[in-house]
Amino acid sequence: MQIIYHLSSFLLYYPLVMSVFWLIGALFYYFLIERKQTAIDYNKQREGITFIVSCFNEAETITATVTNISKLSYPQKELIVINDGSQDDTADVLLKLKELYSFQFIDLKQNQGKANALNLAAKKARYNYIMCVDADTIIDDPAPYYMIDNFYTYENLGAVTGNPRIQNKKSLLGKIQTVEFASIIGGIKRAQSMNGYINTISGVFTLLSKKALEDCQYWDIDMVTEDIALSWKMHLHNYVIAYEPHVLCWMIVPETLRGLLKQRIRWAQGNQEVLIRDFRKVFKKKSLPFWFLFLEQLVSIVWVTSIVFTLIYLLLNLNFIDYYFYEETLNIILASSFVLITANIILFSVQLGIDSRYERKNMFYFLFLSWYPVFYWMINAITNVFALPKALRRKKGVYATWKSPDRGNKTR
């Protein structure tokens, strides 16, 4: 029983402490930085941006993305689109789009992964700043202005990551992910910005310095999440990653549990691959904030392992006719769950309120916060367990390829 008691305490206090840390960091970021930011001066002279879109089997979504980027008001831009060996009609769709819009088209006959496609395009980029955009993404017009202005404000800046929004919100999973991105993911980015080290740029759209890319030797072709891997390489090369909440884009999220799990297992695997690859380099870099980021990611895996151990232990010792099971073990579990869920609802509500200035209707999804703590922490537990064997078996130097999860209803 002592084992269960201590594990239950850890299972309760770790997510609770991290939620409080994220909230405090988000509040500091909001009052010290975010609230003071001024409006964009559209007449200011700015350098050019190369937009890069890599697509694999994106025939249904690529037209909207190419049209959106082509019509952005940002004056000095170029667009490079890579078809990464698609097996659907993506190539034909892009050839028709070339008749309407001006962009470079790279048609790869074999799928070799997003990182490889981005590397090929980045080396052809005309400008010193590169915007990576997913093939199902719609960018708000002010976004490029906000992003590039960060490079004129901060020194040694390697990347600026934005504030993704959800297009498809009609399903339950869509609504829950809307709450997730507007509260906890935004809150984590704000808190990590105050710490000085953001765990990952947003793969859906991020503006990068071409010089920083070159210094980091571009994206890793053998890492399943190229965005997380590049983020840690930038930290190790002493580049700063900035979060810009005013920068909005609209993306499509999975609307089936199978699709969501597939996506999150890949995210978890990518995070674990980076921890395995870089843990020695982390401690050679004498930076307490960076060590804290590493510890945060590592303890989350320990937390997941503890959940699995606890569940297995309880199942092996389950006795429904045992009075002490109800009096002690079950009460500990229920009490811990109640405290965690209640505290998280309060904490996430505040973060949802902070973010609602960018999309006020998200406050109507407040009711789904009752689902959210269970969803967020349990999905993390499940995906990390399944991802760990994949991360440990990663083959170095082999192209990391993957298929996009299901596309939901593309209704904004």
N, C-alpha and C positions, 0 to 999 in steps of 0.2 A: 504493500500500500504506500510506503514511503516513496517508491519509484514513481508511482502514478501521481502522487501529490506533487512531487518536484517537477515532473514533466508537465502536469496540468498548469502549474504556476508559470513555467517557461512558455507554454503554448498560449497562455493568456497575456503575459506581460510583454512578450516580444512585439506582437502586432500592435498592442496598446501603446507601448513606448514609441514605436516607430510612427504611429499615427499622430501622436502628440508632437514628435519632432518635426514631421512634415508640416503640420498645421502651424507651429511656431515659425518655422522657416518661411512658409508661404505668406504669413502675416507680415513678417519683417520685409520680405521682398516687395509685397504690395505697397506698404506704407513708405518704404525708403526709396524704391525704384519705380515700380510700375505706375503708381498713381501720379508721379511727377512728370511722366513722359509727355512731350508736346506733340502737336499735330505735324503731319508730314508737309514739307515744303516741296511741292512737285516741280518747281522751277529750278531747283538746285542742280548743279552739274554733277553727274555721277558716271562711274565707269560702266562698261558694258557687262552683260551677264550672258553666259552660255547655259541654256536650259537643256538638260539631258533626260530623256525618257527611255527606259529599257522595258521591253514588253515581251512576254511569252504567253501566247494564247489569250490575247486581250482584244480580240476583234469587236467585242460588244462595248468596250469602254474607251478605246483609244481615240475614237473620233471626237468625243467630247473634250478629252484632255488636250489633244493637238489644237482644236479650235479655240479652247480657252487660252492657252499659252500664246497662240498667234495673235489673239485680239487684246492681250494685255497692253495697257497704255505705256508701259515702260519703254522708253524710246530706243535704247541701244541694246539690242538682244539678238541672239541667234538660237535656233532650236536644232538639236540633233536627236533623232529617234532611231533606236536600235531594235530590230526584230531578232530576238534571240532564239532562232530556230523554231518558231511557232508551228504547231501542227494544225492550227485552224486557219481562218481566212485573214489573219492579221496583216500579212504581207500585201495581199490584194487591197485591203482597206487603206493601208498606208500609201500605196501607189496611186489610188484615187485621190487621197487627200493632198498629195504633192501637186495635183492639178489646181488645187484651190489655195494652198498656202506654201510659203517658202521655208523649207527645212532640209537639212542633210538626212539622208536615209541610209542606214547601214543594215544590210540584209544578211544576217548570219544563217547559214544553212543547218548548223547543228547547235542544239541548246547546250551552252557551256556555263550557264549561271549568270545571275545579275551582276556580280562583282566584275567578271570578265568583260561583260558588255559595257559597264560603266567605265572601266579602264580604257577600253578602245576609244570610246567617245571623248573622254576627258583629254586624252592625248591629242585629239583633233580640235579641241576647243580653241576658239579665236581669242576669247577674253580671259582675264585673270581671275574671274569669279564664276563659279559653276553651281548651278541650281539643279539638284537631282530631284526628279518628280516621278512618283509612281504613275502607272498607266491608267489608274482609275480615279485620278485626283483632279479637282477643280480648285484653282487658286484665286483668292480674292485679289482684286486689282491693286490695292495698296501694298500687298505683301512684299514684292521685290524692293520697293523703296525703303520700307522699314528695315528689311534684312541688311541691305548693303550699307545703310547709314551706321549700323553697328561697327562696321569695319573702319569707319572714320572716327569712331568714338573710343574704341578699346584697342590697346596695343597687343601685338602677338596673338591676334584672334584667328583661329583656324576654321571655325564654323559657327553658323547661326541657325538654330533649330526653332521651329514655329509651334503653333498651337492648333493641332488638327481638330476638325469638327466632323460630325457624323452625318452623312447624307440620308441613309435609310434608317428611320426611327420607328417604323410602324410595328415591328415585331417586339416581343418581350425582350429578346436578346439585344435587339437594336437599342431599345430604351435603356437597358442596364448598361450597355457600353457607352451610351451617351453620358450617363451619370459618371461612369468610370473615367472617361477622358476629361470631362469638365471638372471633376473633383480631385480624385486621387492622383491621376497621371500629371495633371497640371500642377497640383500641390507638390508632388515629388520634384518636378522640374524646378519649381520656384525655390524649394528648400535646398536642393542640390546646387542651385545657382549661388545661394548665400554661402554654401560650404566651399564653393569654388571649383567643384568637379561634378559635371553632369554625367550620369552613367552612360547615356546613349543619345546621339542625335536622332531625329525622327527620320526613318527611312522613307516615309511618304513624301516629304519635301524638306530639304535643307540647303542652305547656301554655303558653299565652301570656298576657301582660298586655294587657288591652283598651286601656289607655292607650298602651302601646308600639305596638300595632297602629294606633291612631288617629294617633299621631305619625308613623308610617311610611307613612300613607295606605293601610293595609291591603295585601292581596296584589295583585301586578301581573297583570292579566288577559292580558297579551300575552307572558308569559315561560313557557316550556314546563315549567320546574320551579319552581313557585311557592314551594317551601320554601327552595331555595338563594337565590332572589332576595330573599325576605323576610329571610333571615339576614344578607345583606350590607347591606341597608337598615338593619337594627337596629345593626350595627356602625358604620355611617356616622352614625347618630343617637345614638351613644354609649351604647347599651344593651348589657348583658352577656347572653350565652347560656351557660347552665349545662348540664353533662352529669350525669345522675343514673343510675349503673349499676344501682342497686337497683330502678329502675322497669322492669318487664318487660311486654311484650306479645307476642302470638303472631300472626305474619302468614304469609301464603301466598306462596311464591316460584315463579317460572316453572320448569317441569321439562322444557322443550324448549329446544334451543339457539336456535331462531328467536325464541321468546318472551323468552329471556334477553337476546339481542342487541338486540331491540327496546327492552327496558326500559333497558339500559345506554347505548344510543345516545341515548335521551332524557335520561338523567342527564348524559351528557357534553355534550350540546348545551346543556342548562340551565346547566351550569357555565361553558361558553364564552360564552354570552350575557351572563352576569353580568360576566365579566372584560372583555368588550368594552364593556358599558354603563358600568361603574364605575371603569375604570382611572384616569381623570383625578381622580375624587373620592378614590381611595385615597391618592394622593400629596399631596393637599391636607390630608388628615388626618395629622398628624405623629405617627405611632405606628410604631415599629420592629417590634413584634410583628405588627401588621396588614400592614405591608409584607412581612414574612416569609411570611405566609399567602398574599398575592398572588403572591409570587415562587415559592413552592412550587407553586401551581396553574399558573403560567405555564411554569415549567421542565418540568412534566410533559407539556405539549403539545409543547414543543421535543424532549423525549425521544421522544415518539411519532413526530414528524416524522423524527427521526434513524433510528429503526427502519425506517421506510418507505424512506428514502434508502439505507440500508445494504442492505436486501433487494433493491431495484432494481439497485443497483450490482453486487451479487454475481451476480444472475441474468444481467445483461448481460455479465459477465466470467467466467461459469462455464466451466470447462474441466476435465473429469474426468480427462483424461490428463496434466494438468500436475502434475508432482511438487511444485512449489512451492505449488500450491493446497492440497495436503494438509499440507505442512510448515508453512506460515505461516497463511494465511487460515482454513482449517478448524480448525486447532489453536487459534487465538485465539478463535474462536466457541465451540468445545466447552469450552475451559478457562473462559471467561467464564461460560458457561451452568452448568457444574458448580459453580463457586464461588458464583454467585448462588443457585442452587437449594439447595445445602447450607446456606449462611448463613441463607437465608430460613426453611428448615425449623426451624433452631435458634431463630431469633428468634420465629417465629410460635408455636412450641411453648410458649415462656415466656408469651406473651400468651394463648394458649388456656388455660394453667394458671391465670392470674390470673382469667380470666372464668368458669372452671368452677365457682366457688363458687356461681354462680347456677343452673347447670344441669350437674350433675356428669356426667351421661351423655355430655355432649359430648366428654369425654376419650376416649371409645371411638372417636371419629372422628379420632383422632390419625393413623391410617394414611393418611388422605386428604390429609395435609399434603404428601405426595410429589407429588400432583397440583396442589396449591394454588399454589405460586409461578408455575408456567407459566400456569395458568388466570388468576390475578389480573392479572399484568403483560401477558399477551398479549391478554386481553379488553379491558383498558384501551387498548392500542394500536389494536386494530381499531375499537372504538367511537368513540374520539376522532377517528380519520381520517374516518369516515363522518359524524360529527356536525358537524365544522367547517364544511362548506359550508352546512348547515342553519342553524347559528348566525349565519353571516355574512349569510344571506338573511332573517333575522328581520324581520317587518313590525311596526312599532310601532303600538300601538292596536288591533290585531286580536286577537280572542279566540283564545287558545291552547287548542285541544282535542286530546285524545288518548284512545286506547283502552287499557284495561288489558291487560297481557300474559296469556298463557295461565294458567289456574288449574290447579295440580297436584292431587295427591291430598290432600285436606284431612284427613289423619290425623295427629293430634298425637303 
